Amino acid sequence: MKTLYVDLKAYRTDPTPRRAREMRARFDRIFLRTTGFATLDRLLQRLHANKTELLMVLDHPEIPLHTNGSENDIRSSGDQAPGQRRHQDRYRA
């Protein structure tokens, strides 16, 4: 699935109708499968039910793939919680 996300990001820079069809078909192959694990199958069904929203970038490549601004702020800062850093240093060889 990570490669699906990477390919969706790449699609934004060079959107074509053919690539959009391919991405939708790929999404279906991933999220319509049945694994035999009830919890995973429910999760896949729930994600597939949100297909239109999750693949909105195929119709509107100008929008960001994710809109969680708080998460972006956290990731871009590169800072860890102070306790995490001390914990990692303590166990470093």
Wavefront OBJ file of the C-alpha trace (Angstrom):
o trace
v 0.000 0.000 0.000
v 2.924 2.307 0.574
v 3.713 2.183 -3.134
v 0.088 3.142 -3.857
v 0.600 6.303 -1.811
v 3.902 7.027 -3.544
v 2.252 6.552 -6.938
v -0.644 8.832 -5.963
v 1.894 11.512 -5.050
v 3.582 11.029 -8.431
v 0.205 11.190 -10.181
v -0.279 14.714 -8.873
v 2.672 15.933 -10.950
v 1.567 14.187 -14.168
v -2.164 13.373 -14.090
v -3.660 11.520 -17.056
v -7.031 9.790 -17.499
v -5.278 6.478 -18.143
v -3.239 6.686 -14.930
v -6.388 7.625 -12.992
v -8.167 4.503 -14.286
v -5.137 2.373 -13.398
v -4.967 3.804 -9.872
v -8.690 3.168 -9.284
v -8.346 -0.426 -10.489
v -5.295 -0.912 -8.277
v -7.168 0.490 -5.284
v -9.970 -2.016 -5.925
v -7.518 -4.926 -6.175
v -6.031 -3.992 -2.815
v -9.172 -3.145 -0.853
v -11.685 -5.614 -2.317
v -9.652 -8.691 -1.410
v -10.716 -11.084 1.301
v -7.972 -12.247 3.639
v -9.872 -14.615 5.898
v -9.006 -12.473 8.920
v -12.260 -10.868 10.074
v -10.729 -7.708 11.539
v -8.554 -7.057 8.503
v -11.422 -7.781 6.110
v -13.640 -5.253 7.946
v -10.864 -2.660 7.772
v -10.394 -3.227 4.040
v -14.151 -2.908 3.491
v -14.273 0.303 5.497
v -11.404 1.802 3.509
v -12.984 0.755 0.213
v -16.254 2.384 1.274
v -14.307 5.678 1.417
v -12.789 5.196 -2.051
v -14.226 8.408 -3.499
v -12.760 10.516 -0.712
v -9.447 8.644 -0.570
v -8.899 8.932 -4.322
v -10.119 12.514 -4.670
v -6.650 13.466 -5.868
v -7.375 11.598 -9.110
v -10.089 14.128 -9.955
v -8.396 17.104 -8.301
v -4.589 16.714 -8.408
v -4.135 20.180 -6.919
v -5.372 19.087 -3.486
v -2.956 17.561 -0.967
v -3.157 13.833 -0.338
v -3.517 14.422 3.393
v -4.961 17.414 5.167
v -3.950 16.737 8.740
v -2.108 19.973 9.445
v -1.286 19.024 13.019
v 0.369 15.821 11.875
v 2.381 17.754 9.289
v 3.552 20.179 11.955
v 4.694 17.340 14.182
v 6.503 15.494 11.408
v 8.192 18.565 9.991
v 9.504 19.767 13.324
v 11.695 16.704 13.699
v 11.519 17.034 17.470
v 10.892 14.129 19.765
v 9.398 14.310 23.187
v 12.195 14.983 25.697
v 11.553 11.721 27.542
v 11.883 9.726 24.337
v 15.328 11.079 23.598
v 16.652 10.295 27.096
v 15.185 6.797 26.930
v 16.879 6.104 23.601
v 20.233 7.462 24.775
v 20.174 5.348 27.926
v 19.952 2.113 25.935
v 22.314 3.049 23.143
v 25.413 0.851 22.947
l 1 2 3 4 5 6 7 8 9 10 11 12 13 14 15 16 17 18 19 20 21 22 23 24 25 26 27 28 29 30 31 32 33 34 35 36 37 38 39 40 41 42 43 44 45 46 47 48 49 50 51 52 53 54 55 56 57 58 59 60 61 62 63 64 65 66 67 68 69 70 71 72 73 74 75 76 77 78 79 80 81 82 83 84 85 86 87 88 89 90 91 92 93
